[in-house]
């Protein structure tokens, strides 16, 4: 399946799931749960549907960046760059270990830390 199509599909799923998580559990899910959900969706989409792992992560970042652009140009750029870097880190760990699940968990933790550091400038309610 086409990587851009997979990125669009997993971005739609992430939007739906993330919105429900924030509604039900609050903004703290942005730090602790949503990063793992997104990494599972992006890399899981690659695993289940094929495509190019890096392009799926980049496509996801671009889609997220389009939404973030409504609030901030910097946020949009950071979304694109960070998801691309998460994709490269996932690929690196996967190639080194042969374990995609391990790569997803590690990158989920890195993504969570990223959200914590970036979100530190935002007051969580």
PyMOL commands that set and color helices and strands:
alter all, ss='L'
color gray80, all
select helices_A, chain A and resi 3-25+29-32+34-49+53-69+73-97+100-119
alter helices_A, ss='H'
color red, helices_A
deselect
rebuild
show_as cartoon
